[in-house]
Amino acid sequence: MQAGIITYIGVTIAGESQPGAGKHLWDTVIGDYTNQGFLESLVSIAIYGPVIFLVKLALFLLFLHLFGRLRWLKWLVWFGIGFTFLFYFSGVIVAFTLCAPTKGRDWLDMSMTPKCRYGNQDYGIAQGTINVFSDFYLLVIPIPAVLSLQLPMSKKLGVIAIFMTGFLACIVSTVALGLRIIYNKTIDITWNVVTLYIMTIVEMNVGLMVACMPSVATVFKHHGGPVGSFFGSLSAKIRSLTSRRALSEKSRSNQYSPDSSLGGERRIQPKRESYIELKHGPGAHDIVAPGPVV
């Protein structure tokens, strides 16, 4: 994930270091636009989706680690992973399909076509919308799991407060979506694109910070005194309680099995062995070897 973010930052800086980037459109000249500059920008657009997916994947896997024994939450997590994977990786195909050079045209020629420019901008709006949706999705799904734990309310609120750091990611992705909409409507694209790229980098790094919260808790646990002890014991207690709850639900479900002859359910009696006593007289008896009672 870190390697992906670093790669995205490097490619973006390379693309936006071209002479025309950061200038108002009316201050640029034809020589500011090059094939290399557009291709670098296109690569940054293409790899944005896979990199932001890795950031969100880290959060989904964190929830699986903490609450994976809760079946409903596991289904929500796997749905989120599948949906975001398909959507974000499709961006690679979309970017190069819209802007790949056709016969007689190069990358720079294609960048000026409505298909490439407006197609990528529209997909960017869709991407920003999914970013906001997925960030709020990640923010909400652990809350019912935390509230269902057998913890004092003060500790439940403490755990929720840790997960609510993800609200910062929601704010950043919402701001980024707003900038995408502005960029889609403006003619001064060379000026506004720089702010948009900066915000996408901030978006990735905020997501990385949220995903690293358990690691921060581990550092506190070893070097943070009472704060670290609180984080360590709280994390262990969450895993213990979710495990115990899952085992309890499994145990209750195993106590019943369908009985077709009765048209409902019957309680399964535990299998046991019995002894048959043979009495020969008052107070005297022999014990026969164990066997099932019919």
ZIBEL-V719583 format. One line per field, one symbol per residue. ss: DSSP state (2 for helix, 1 for strand, 0 for the rest). phi: phi as a letter, one per 30 degrees, with the letter a starting at -180 (. if undefined). burial: # if it has 24 or more other ideal C-beta (glycine too) atoms within 12 Angstrom, else .. A space follows every 50 residues. Layout:
BEGIN
ss=???
phi=???
burial=???
END
This chain:
BEGIN
ss=02222222222222220000000022200222002222222222222222 22222222222222222000222222222222222222222222222220 00000022222002222222222222222222222222222222222000 00222222222220022222222222222222222000222222222222 22222222222022222222222022222222222222222222222222 22220111100001111000000100111110011110001000
phi=.ddddddddddddddccdeddicdedccbeddcbeddddddddddddeee ddddddddddddddddbdddddddddddddddddddddddddddedddcd dceibcdddddcdeedddddddddddddddededddeddddddddddddd beeddeddddddddddddddddddddddddddddcdcddddddddddddd ddedddedddddeddddddddcbciddddddddddddddddddddddddd dddddbbdbddciabbdddddbcbccccccaeicaccdedaddc
burial=#..##..##.##..##.#.###..........##..############## ##########.###.#####..##.##..##..#..###.##.##..### ......##.##....##.###.######.###.##########.##..#. .....#.###.##.##.##########.##.###....##.######.## ###########.##..#.............##.##.###.##..##.... ............................................
END
